[in-house]
């Protein structure tokens, strides 16, 4: 199953970093948060990724193109114009980087990568958040209920989409959060069937609005509740929090050996 990651937004709420690079390339422990997300999926056996690029997409493409240089010891013989890469550890990843447009909305970005998922169910998440969700259980839950979409839900005070959920884990409504809410919110880390593309129109489609609302109204959106760690990186403060967790050796999403 492929993993689609939305990595094309402007990242204006963390402008201290994003004026230089796309938000998914902001570093935690000297590695882009995008790398942390991919390492987490890979630890569960998901090794094929489709990255929806947009703002400063060249930074993401160049980073993957030079992955060996970023992660290995290198000897440059300038006299002979040669380069030797030492202890070059390679991730078991296949990564497709897709230009989904500079100002394309989230639903439009997903629509643009339709050809790369080849009519199969796929994982989808945002390129600015980490968690310790059990992805194996998430996949099994999705495959068990037969609906079009599963969304991981978390109960954290963030300004994200609010979900009303019935006793059968069916999402009955999807709306924007306000200050009076204590409801479960959209934590990303979704599983989507290919029928999802029928709910997406053009570049202006905001996935979290019309498509999500329609899925909920039709009973096609299921909730996978996660009561463990989840953290997005919308602000400098949240970035610092993730950095502190990583440097302390207590990062809950760090489940891989190397």
LUMMIMI-342408 format. One record per atom (N, C-alpha, C): residue in one letter; atom name; z, x negated, y. Coordinates in steps of 0.1 Angstrom, whole numbers, plus 5000, padded with zeros to 4 digits. Atoms other than C-alpha are relative to their C-alpha. Layout:
<sites>
> A_CA_Z_X_Y
...
</sites>
This chain:
<sites>
> X_N_5000_4991_4988
> X_CA_5000_5000_5000
> X_C_5000_4991_5012
> X_N_5001_5008_4988
> X_CA_4990_4986_5034
> X_C_5011_5004_5010
> X_N_4990_4997_4989
> X_CA_5013_4984_5064
> X_C_4993_4999_5013
> X_N_5006_5000_4987
> X_CA_5000_4994_5098
> X_C_5011_4998_5010
> X_N_4990_5002_4990
> X_CA_5019_4980_5127
> X_C_4994_5001_5014
> X_N_5005_4998_4987
> X_CA_5014_4992_5163
> X_C_5005_4988_5009
> X_N_4997_5012_4992
> X_CA_5013_4960_5185
> X_C_4992_4999_5012
> X_N_5009_5001_4989
> X_CA_4991_4969_5214
> X_C_5005_5005_5013
> X_N_4995_4995_4987
> X_CA_5014_4984_5241
> X_C_5002_4989_5010
> X_N_4998_5009_4989
> X_CA_5021_4969_5275
> X_C_5014_4994_5000
> X_N_4987_5005_5000
> X_CA_5058_4965_5269
> X_C_5007_4999_5013
> X_N_4996_5001_4986
> X_CA_5067_4972_5305
> X_C_5015_5000_5002
> X_N_4986_5000_4999
> X_CA_5104_4978_5298
> X_C_5007_4987_4997
> X_N_4994_5014_5002
> X_CA_5109_4942_5288
> X_C_4991_4990_5007
> X_N_5010_5007_4992
> X_CA_5087_4928_5315
> X_C_5003_4985_5002
> X_N_4996_5014_4999
> X_CA_5107_4896_5317
> X_C_4993_4991_4990
> X_N_5007_5008_5010
> X_CA_5089_4885_5285
> X_C_4986_5005_4999
> X_N_5013_4995_5003
> X_CA_5059_4908_5282
> X_C_4989_4997_5010
> X_N_5010_5004_4991
> X_CA_5042_4896_5313
> X_C_4992_4987_4995
> X_N_5006_5012_5005
> X_CA_5034_4864_5293
> X_C_4994_5003_4986
> X_N_5004_4998_5014
> X_CA_5028_4879_5258
> X_C_5002_5014_4996
> X_N_4997_4986_5005
> X_CA_5026_4912_5239
> X_C_5015_5001_4995
> X_N_4986_4999_5004
> X_CA_5061_4925_5231
> X_C_5002_4996_4985
> X_N_4998_5005_5014
> X_CA_5056_4920_5193
> X_C_5001_4985_4998
> X_N_5000_5015_5001
> X_CA_5052_4883_5201
> X_C_5013_4994_5007
> X_N_4987_5005_4994
> X_CA_5086_4881_5219
> X_C_5008_4994_4989
> X_N_4994_5007_5011
> X_CA_5106_4857_5198
> X_C_5015_5003_4998
> X_N_4986_5000_5005
> X_CA_5139_4861_5179
> X_C_5001_4988_4991
> X_N_4998_5012_5008
> X_CA_5151_4828_5165
> X_C_4987_4992_4999
> X_N_5012_5008_4999
> X_CA_5119_4811_5176
> X_C_4988_5006_4992
> X_N_5011_4993_5007
> X_CA_5097_4836_5156
> X_C_4998_5013_5007
> X_N_5003_4987_4994
> X_CA_5079_4866_5170
> X_C_5007_5012_4992
> X_N_4994_4989_5007
> X_CA_5096_4899_5162
> X_C_4990_5006_4990
> X_N_5010_4996_5009
> X_CA_5063_4908_5146
> X_C_5001_4993_4986
> X_N_4998_5008_5013
> X_CA_5069_4880_5120
> X_C_5012_5005_4993
> X_N_4988_4995_5007
> X_CA_5104_4894_5113
> X_C_4997_5013_4993
> X_N_5003_4988_5006
> X_CA_5090_4928_5106
> X_C_4991_4998_4988
> X_N_5009_5002_5012
> X_CA_5063_4915_5083
> X_C_5007_4993_4989
> X_N_4992_5006_5010
> X_CA_5087_4893_5065
> X_C_5009_5010_4992
> X_N_4992_4990_5006
> X_CA_5109_4923_5059
> X_C_4992_5009_4990
> X_N_5009_4992_5009
> X_CA_5080_4944_5044
> X_C_4996_4991_4988
> X_N_5004_5009_5011
> X_CA_5069_4914_5024
> X_C_5011_4998_4989
> X_N_4989_5002_5009
> X_CA_5103_4911_5008
> X_C_5001_5012_4990
> X_N_5001_4988_5009
> X_CA_5097_4946_4993
> X_C_4986_5000_4992
> X_N_5013_5001_5007
> X_CA_5062_4935_4980
> X_C_4988_5006_5007
> X_N_5011_4996_4992
> X_CA_5041_4948_5008
> X_C_4994_4988_5008
> X_N_5006_5013_4995
> X_CA_5018_4919_5017
> X_C_4987_5002_5008
> X_N_5013_4998_4993
> X_CA_4987_4935_5033
> X_C_5003_5008_5013
> X_N_4997_4994_4988
> X_CA_4989_4943_5070
> X_C_4988_5003_5009
> X_N_5010_4997_4990
> X_CA_4967_4960_5096
> X_C_5007_5001_5014
> X_N_4993_5001_4987
> X_CA_4979_4951_5132
> X_C_4991_5006_5010
> X_N_5007_4993_4989
> X_CA_4968_4974_5160
> X_C_5003_4992_5013
> X_N_4998_5009_4988
> X_CA_4963_4950_5189
> X_C_4994_5007_5013
> X_N_5005_4995_4987
> X_CA_4957_4957_5226
> X_C_5003_4990_5011
> X_N_4996_5009_4989
> X_CA_4975_4940_5255
> X_C_5002_4986_4995
> X_N_4999_5015_5003
> X_CA_4971_4902_5254
> X_C_4998_4998_4985
> X_N_5002_5001_5015
> X_CA_4957_4906_5218
> X_C_4997_4985_4996
> X_N_5004_5013_5004
> X_CA_4944_4870_5219
> X_C_5012_4992_4996
> X_N_4988_5008_5004
> X_CA_4980_4857_5217
> X_C_5004_5003_4986
> X_N_4997_4997_5014
> X_CA_4985_4875_5184
> X_C_4990_4993_4991
> X_N_5010_5005_5008
> X_CA_4952_4864_5170
> X_C_5001_4984_4999
> X_N_4999_5014_5000
> X_CA_4957_4828_5181
> X_C_5012_4995_4992
> X_N_4988_5004_5007
> X_CA_4992_4827_5166
> X_C_4997_5000_4985
> X_N_5003_4999_5015
> X_CA_4979_4838_5131
> X_C_4990_4989_4997
> X_N_5010_5010_5003
> X_CA_4949_4814_5134
> X_C_5006_4986_4999
> X_N_4993_5013_5001
> X_CA_4973_4785_5139
> X_C_5013_5001_4992
> X_N_4988_4998_5007
> X_CA_4999_4797_5115
> X_C_5006_4987_4993
> X_N_4996_5012_5006
> X_CA_5000_4764_5096
> X_C_5006_4991_5010
> X_N_4994_5009_4989
> X_CA_5006_4745_5129
> X_C_5013_5005_5004
> X_N_4987_4995_4995
> X_CA_5034_4768_5138
> X_C_5011_4998_4990
> X_N_4990_4999_5011
> X_CA_5052_4765_5104
> X_C_5000_4988_4991
> X_N_5001_5011_5009
> X_CA_5044_4731_5090
> X_C_5002_4987_5008
> X_N_5001_5013_4994
> X_CA_5048_4694_5097
> X_C_4986_4995_5001
> X_N_5014_5004_4999
> X_CA_5016_4679_5110
> X_C_4999_4985_5005
> X_N_5003_5013_4996
> X_CA_5002_4644_5114
> X_C_4986_5000_5007
> X_N_5012_5001_4993
> X_CA_4975_4639_5140
> X_C_4996_4985_5001
> X_N_5006_5013_4999
> X_CA_4954_4607_5136
> X_C_4990_5000_5011
> X_N_5009_4999_4989
> X_CA_4939_4605_5170
> X_C_4988_4990_5000
> X_N_5010_5010_5000
> X_CA_4919_4574_5164
> X_C_4989_5004_4991
> X_N_5010_4995_5010
> X_CA_4901_4590_5134
> X_C_4997_5014_5001
> X_N_5002_4986_4998
> X_CA_4902_4625_5147
> X_C_5002_5009_4987
> X_N_4996_4992_5012
> X_CA_4920_4639_5116
> X_C_5013_5006_5002
> X_N_4987_4993_5000
> X_CA_4949_4662_5110
> X_C_5004_5002_4986
> X_N_4994_4997_5013
> X_CA_4971_4663_5079
> X_C_5012_5010_5002
> X_N_4989_4990_5000
> X_CA_4993_4694_5073
> X_C_5009_4997_4988
> X_N_4990_5003_5011
> X_CA_5025_4687_5053
> X_C_5008_5012_4997
> X_N_4992_4989_5005
> X_CA_5046_4710_5033
> X_C_4996_5014_5006
> X_N_5005_4988_4993
> X_CA_5024_4739_5044
> X_C_5003_5012_4991
> X_N_4996_4987_5007
> X_CA_5042_4770_5031
> X_C_4991_5011_5005
> X_N_5009_4989_4996
> X_CA_5018_4800_5031
> X_C_5006_5013_4996
> X_N_4995_4986_5003
> X_CA_5029_4836_5033
> X_C_4990_5007_4991
> X_N_5010_4993_5009
> X_CA_5013_4859_5006
> X_C_4994_5012_5008
> X_N_5005_4989_4992
> X_CA_4998_4880_5034
> X_C_4985_5000_5002
> X_N_5014_4998_4995
> X_CA_4964_4894_5042
> X_C_5002_5008_5013
> X_N_4997_4994_4987
> X_CA_4964_4903_5079
> X_C_4987_5003_5007
> X_N_5012_4996_4993
> X_CA_4937_4923_5096
> X_C_5004_5004_5015
> X_N_4997_4998_4986
> X_CA_4939_4922_5134
> X_C_4989_5008_5007
> X_N_5010_4991_4995
> X_CA_4921_4951_5151
> X_C_5002_5002_5015
> X_N_5000_4997_4986
> X_CA_4913_4955_5188
> X_C_5000_5015_5001
> X_N_5000_4985_4999
> X_CA_4924_4991_5194
> X_C_5000_5004_5015
> X_N_5001_4996_4986
> X_CA_4920_4990_5232
> X_C_5012_4997_5008
> X_N_4989_5004_4991
> X_CA_4941_4981_5262
> X_C_5009_5011_5003
> X_N_4992_4989_4996
> X_CA_4953_5015_5272
> X_C_5000_5012_4990
> X_N_5000_4990_5010
> X_CA_4949_5034_5240
> X_C_5014_5005_4996
> X_N_4987_4995_5004
> X_CA_4978_5057_5230
> X_C_5002_4998_4985
> X_N_4996_5003_5014
> X_CA_4997_5054_5197
> X_C_4991_5007_4990
> X_N_5009_4993_5010
> X_CA_4977_5081_5179
> X_C_4986_4995_5000
> X_N_5013_5005_4999
> X_CA_4945_5067_5192
> X_C_4999_4986_4993
> X_N_5000_5013_5007
> X_CA_4954_5032_5178
> X_C_4999_5002_4985
> X_N_5000_4998_5014
> X_CA_4961_5046_5144
> X_C_4986_5005_4996
> X_N_5013_4994_5003
> X_CA_4928_5066_5145
> X_C_4990_4988_4999
> X_N_5010_5010_4999
> X_CA_4909_5034_5153
> X_C_5001_4991_4987
> X_N_5000_5009_5012
> X_CA_4921_5016_5121
> X_C_4998_5008_4987
> X_N_5002_4992_5011
> X_CA_4911_5044_5098
> X_C_4992_4993_4989
> X_N_5008_5006_5010
> X_CA_4884_5024_5081
> X_C_5007_4989_4992
> X_N_4993_5011_5006
> X_CA_4908_4996_5072
> X_C_5011_5004_4989
> X_N_4990_4995_5010
> X_CA_4932_5018_5051
> X_C_4993_5007_4988
> X_N_5009_4996_5011
> X_CA_4903_5031_5030
> X_C_5005_5012_4992
> X_N_4997_4987_5006
> X_CA_4915_5066_5024
> X_C_5012_5000_4991
> X_N_4987_5001_5008
> X_CA_4949_5056_5009
> X_C_5012_5002_5009
> X_N_4987_4999_4992
> X_CA_4985_5063_5019
> X_C_5003_4986_5005
> X_N_4997_5013_4994
> X_CA_4999_5036_5041
> X_C_5014_5001_5007
> X_N_4988_5002_4992
> X_CA_5031_5024_5057
> X_C_4996_4999_5015
> X_N_5003_5002_4986
> X_CA_5033_5025_5095
> X_C_5013_4998_5008
> X_N_4988_5002_4992
> X_CA_5058_5012_5120
> X_C_4996_4994_5014
> X_N_5002_5005_4986
> X_CA_5062_4999_5156
> X_C_5003_4985_5000
> X_N_4998_5014_5000
> X_CA_5060_4962_5164
> X_C_5011_4995_5009
> X_N_4989_5004_4991
> X_CA_5093_4961_5183
> X_C_5013_5004_4994
> X_N_4987_4996_5005
> X_CA_5120_4971_5159
> X_C_5002_4995_4986
> X_N_4996_5005_5014
> X_CA_5139_4958_5128
> X_C_5011_5009_4995
> X_N_4991_4991_5007
> X_CA_5161_4975_5103
> X_C_5003_4994_4986
> X_N_4998_5003_5014
> X_CA_5175_4973_5068
> X_C_4998_5012_4991
> X_N_5004_4988_5008
> X_CA_5158_5005_5055
> X_C_4996_4995_4986
> X_N_5005_5003_5014
> X_CA_5152_5005_5017
> X_C_4986_5005_4999
> X_N_5014_4996_4999
> X_CA_5114_5005_5018
> X_C_4995_5005_4986
> X_N_5003_4995_5013
> X_CA_5112_5010_4980
> X_C_5004_5015_4999
> X_N_4995_4986_5000
> X_CA_5133_5042_4983
> X_C_4992_5009_5009
> X_N_5008_4992_4990
> X_CA_5113_5053_5013
> X_C_4986_5004_4993
> X_N_5013_4997_5006
> X_CA_5080_5050_4994
> X_C_5002_5010_4988
> X_N_4998_4991_5011
> X_CA_5094_5068_4963
> X_C_5003_5014_5006
> X_N_4997_4987_4993
> X_CA_5108_5096_4986
> X_C_4987_5007_5004
> X_N_5012_4994_4995
> X_CA_5074_5101_5002
> X_C_4991_5004_4988
> X_N_5009_4996_5011
> X_CA_5055_5101_4969
> X_C_5006_5012_4992
> X_N_4994_4989_5008
> X_CA_5080_5127_4955
> X_C_4998_5013_5007
> X_N_5000_4987_4994
> X_CA_5077_5154_4981
> X_C_4986_5006_5003
> X_N_5013_4995_4999
> X_CA_5039_5156_4985
> X_C_4995_5005_5013
> X_N_5004_4996_4987
> X_CA_5037_5162_5022
> X_C_4992_4988_5006
> X_N_5009_5010_4994
> X_CA_5015_5143_5046
> X_C_5008_4988_5006
> X_N_4993_5010_4993
> X_CA_5041_5123_5065
> X_C_5015_4999_4997
> X_N_4985_5002_5001
> X_CA_5076_5108_5061
> X_C_5003_4991_5011
> X_N_4995_5008_4989
> X_CA_5095_5094_5090
> X_C_5014_4996_4998
> X_N_4987_5004_5001
> X_CA_5126_5074_5089
> X_C_5008_5004_5012
> X_N_4992_4995_4989
> X_CA_5153_5090_5110
> X_C_5014_4993_5001
> X_N_4987_5007_4998
> X_CA_5184_5074_5125
> X_C_5007_5007_5011
> X_N_4991_4993_4990
> X_CA_5213_5086_5146
> X_C_5006_4990_5010
> X_N_4996_5010_4990
> X_CA_5215_5062_5175
> X_C_4996_5005_5014
> X_N_5003_4996_4987
> X_CA_5216_5068_5212
> X_C_4989_4993_5007
> X_N_5012_5006_4993
> X_CA_5181_5058_5222
> X_C_4991_5011_5005
> X_N_5009_4990_4995
> X_CA_5155_5076_5242
> X_C_4987_5000_4992
> X_N_5011_4999_5010
> X_CA_5132_5084_5213
> X_C_4998_5015_4997
> X_N_5003_4987_5004
> X_CA_5117_5115_5198
> X_C_5011_5006_4992
> X_N_4989_4993_5007
> X_CA_5143_5141_5186
> X_C_4994_5008_4989
> X_N_5005_4993_5012
> X_CA_5139_5157_5152
> X_C_5011_5011_4996
> X_N_4991_4990_5006
> X_CA_5154_5190_5140
> X_C_4995_5001_4985
> X_N_5002_5002_5014
> X_CA_5157_5188_5102
> X_C_5007_5011_4992
> X_N_4993_4990_5008
> X_CA_5165_5215_5076
> X_C_5006_4994_4988
> X_N_4992_5005_5011
> X_CA_5185_5213_5044
> X_C_4991_4994_4989
> X_N_5009_5005_5010
> X_CA_5153_5203_5024
> X_C_4993_4987_5006
> X_N_5005_5012_4994
> X_CA_5147_5172_5046
> X_C_4986_5002_5007
> X_N_5013_4997_4993
> X_CA_5117_5190_5063
> X_C_5003_5000_5015
> X_N_4999_5000_4985
> X_CA_5113_5183_5100
> X_C_4994_5013_5005
> X_N_5005_4988_4995
> X_CA_5110_5216_5117
> X_C_4996_5000_5015
> X_N_5005_5002_4986
> X_CA_5105_5204_5153
> X_C_5001_4986_5004
> X_N_5001_5014_4995
> X_CA_5097_5172_5172
> X_C_4999_5001_5015
> X_N_5001_4999_4985
> X_CA_5104_5168_5209
> X_C_5006_4987_5006
> X_N_4995_5012_4993
> X_CA_5114_5142_5235
> X_C_5016_5002_5001
> X_N_4986_5000_4999
> X_CA_5151_5133_5237
> X_C_5005_5002_5014
> X_N_4994_4999_4986
> X_CA_5173_5143_5267
> X_C_5014_4995_4999
> X_N_4987_5006_4999
> X_CA_5207_5132_5278
> X_C_5011_5008_4993
> X_N_4990_4992_5006
> X_CA_5225_5160_5261
> X_C_4999_5000_4984
> X_N_5003_5000_5014
> X_CA_5212_5152_5226
> X_C_5009_4991_4992
> X_N_4994_5009_5009
> X_CA_5231_5138_5197
> X_C_4993_5000_4987
> X_N_5008_4997_5012
> X_CA_5203_5145_5172
> X_C_4995_4987_4994
> X_N_5008_5011_5007
> X_CA_5185_5123_5147
> X_C_4988_4997_5008
> X_N_5012_5004_4992
> X_CA_5157_5103_5163
> X_C_4990_4993_4991
> X_N_5011_5007_5007
> X_CA_5124_5087_5152
> X_C_5003_4985_5000
> X_N_4997_5014_5002
> X_CA_5132_5053_5138
> X_C_4987_4992_4996
> X_N_5012_5007_5005
> X_CA_5096_5045_5129
> X_C_5000_4998_4984
> X_N_5000_5003_5015
> X_CA_5091_5030_5093
> X_C_4996_5013_4993
> X_N_5006_4988_5006
> X_CA_5069_5058_5082
> X_C_4991_4997_4988
> X_N_5010_5000_5010
> X_CA_5047_5066_5052
> X_C_4990_5012_5003
> X_N_5009_4990_4996
> X_CA_5015_5085_5060
> X_C_4989_5001_4990
> X_N_5012_4997_5008
> X_CA_4988_5101_5038
> X_C_4988_4999_5008
> X_N_5012_5001_4992
> X_CA_4952_5097_5048
> X_C_4996_5013_5008
> X_N_5002_4987_4993
> X_CA_4952_5134_5059
> X_C_5005_4999_5015
> X_N_4995_5002_4986
> X_CA_4970_5121_5090
> X_C_4989_4999_5010
> X_N_5011_5002_4990
> X_CA_4937_5112_5106
> X_C_4994_5013_5005
> X_N_5004_4987_4995
> X_CA_4928_5149_5108
> X_C_5008_5005_5012
> X_N_4991_4996_4989
> X_CA_4956_5152_5133
> X_C_4998_4992_5012
> X_N_5002_5010_4989
> X_CA_4944_5124_5155
> X_C_4986_5002_5006
> X_N_5013_4998_4993
> X_CA_4916_5129_5181
> X_C_4995_4987_5005
> X_N_5006_5012_4994
> X_CA_4907_5102_5205
> X_C_5011_4990_5005
> X_N_4991_5010_4995
> X_CA_4923_5073_5224
> X_C_5012_5005_5007
> X_N_4989_4994_4992
> X_CA_4944_5096_5245
> X_C_5011_5007_4991
> X_N_4990_4993_5008
> X_CA_4963_5110_5215
> X_C_5013_4992_4999
> X_N_4987_5006_5002
> X_CA_5000_5103_5216
> X_C_5006_5005_4987
> X_N_4996_4997_5013
> X_CA_5011_5102_5180
> X_C_5013_5008_5000
> X_N_4987_4994_5000
> X_CA_5047_5112_5188
> X_C_5000_5014_5007
> X_N_5000_4987_4994
> X_CA_5036_5144_5207
> X_C_4992_5010_4991
> X_N_5007_4990_5007
> X_CA_5008_5167_5195
> X_C_5000_4999_4985
> X_N_5001_5001_5014
> X_CA_5003_5153_5160
> X_C_5013_5002_4993
> X_N_4987_4998_5006
> X_CA_5040_5151_5152
> X_C_5005_5014_5001
> X_N_4996_4986_4998
> X_CA_5047_5185_5166
> X_C_4992_5009_4991
> X_N_5008_4992_5009
> X_CA_5018_5200_5146
> X_C_5005_4998_4985
> X_N_4995_5003_5013
> X_CA_5030_5183_5114
> X_C_5013_5007_4997
> X_N_4987_4994_5002
> X_CA_5065_5196_5119
> X_C_4998_5016_4999
> X_N_5002_4985_5000
> X_CA_5052_5232_5127
> X_C_4994_5004_4986
> X_N_5006_4997_5013
> X_CA_5032_5231_5094
> X_C_5008_4996_4988
> X_N_4991_5004_5011
> X_CA_5061_5218_5073
> X_C_4994_4987_4993
> X_N_5006_5012_5006
> X_CA_5042_5185_5066
> X_C_5007_4987_5004
> X_N_4993_5012_4995
> X_CA_5067_5161_5081
> X_C_5014_5000_4994
> X_N_4987_5001_5007
> X_CA_5097_5149_5060
> X_C_5008_4989_5006
> X_N_4990_5010_4994
> X_CA_5128_5130_5071
> X_C_5006_4992_4989
> X_N_4993_5010_5008
> X_CA_5141_5099_5053
> X_C_5011_4995_5008
> X_N_4988_5003_4991
> X_CA_5176_5095_5067
> X_C_5005_4986_4996
> X_N_4995_5014_5002
> X_CA_5188_5059_5072
> X_C_5012_4999_5009
> X_N_4988_5002_4993
> X_CA_5224_5053_5081
> X_C_5005_4986_5001
> X_N_4997_5015_4999
> X_CA_5223_5015_5081
> X_C_4995_4995_5013
> X_N_5004_5007_4987
> X_CA_5211_4990_5107
> X_C_4986_5004_5004
> X_N_5013_4998_4994
> X_CA_5183_4998_5130
> X_C_5001_4996_5015
> X_N_5000_5004_4986
> X_CA_5174_4983_5164
> X_C_4986_4997_5005
> X_N_5013_5003_4994
> X_CA_5144_4984_5186
> X_C_5003_4990_5011
> X_N_4998_5011_4990
> X_CA_5138_4958_5213
> X_C_4992_5005_5013
> X_N_5007_4995_4988
> X_CA_5129_4977_5245
> X_C_5004_4993_5013
> X_N_4995_5006_4988
> X_CA_5150_4957_5269
> X_C_5005_4985_4997
> X_N_4995_5014_5001
> X_CA_5162_4921_5276
> X_C_5014_5000_4993
> X_N_4987_4999_5007
> X_CA_5197_4932_5265
> X_C_4999_5002_4985
> X_N_5002_4998_5015
> X_CA_5184_4944_5231
> X_C_4994_4988_4994
> X_N_5005_5013_5005
> X_CA_5165_4912_5227
> X_C_5011_4990_4998
> X_N_4989_5010_5001
> X_CA_5196_4892_5234
> X_C_5009_5004_4988
> X_N_4992_4995_5012
> X_CA_5215_4914_5208
> X_C_4994_4995_4987
> X_N_5007_5005_5012
> X_CA_5189_4906_5181
> X_C_5001_4985_4999
> X_N_4999_5015_5001
> X_CA_5190_4869_5190
> X_C_5014_4996_4996
> X_N_4986_5003_5004
> X_CA_5228_4868_5187
> X_C_5002_5003_4985
> X_N_4999_4997_5014
> X_CA_5226_4885_5153
> X_C_4993_4989_4991
> X_N_5007_5010_5008
> X_CA_5200_4860_5141
> X_C_5007_4987_5000
> X_N_4993_5013_4999
> X_CA_5218_4829_5154
> X_C_5013_5000_4993
> X_N_4987_4999_5007
> X_CA_5251_4841_5138
> X_C_4998_5000_4985
> X_N_5002_4999_5014
> X_CA_5235_4843_5104
> X_C_5003_5014_4994
> X_N_4996_4987_5005
> X_CA_5244_4880_5102
> X_C_4989_5011_5003
> X_N_5011_4990_4997
> X_CA_5210_4896_5109
> X_C_4997_5009_4988
> X_N_5001_4992_5012
> X_CA_5209_4926_5086
> X_C_4986_5001_4994
> X_N_5014_4999_5005
> X_CA_5171_4926_5083
> X_C_4996_4987_4993
> X_N_5003_5013_5006
> X_CA_5171_4890_5070
> X_C_5003_5000_4985
> X_N_4997_4999_5014
> X_CA_5168_4896_5033
> X_C_4991_4991_4991
> X_N_5008_5010_5007
> X_CA_5143_4869_5023
> X_C_5006_4987_4999
> X_N_4993_5013_5003
> X_CA_5151_4835_5010
> X_C_4994_4989_5010
> X_N_5006_5010_4991
> X_CA_5127_4814_5032
> X_C_4987_5006_5007
</sites>
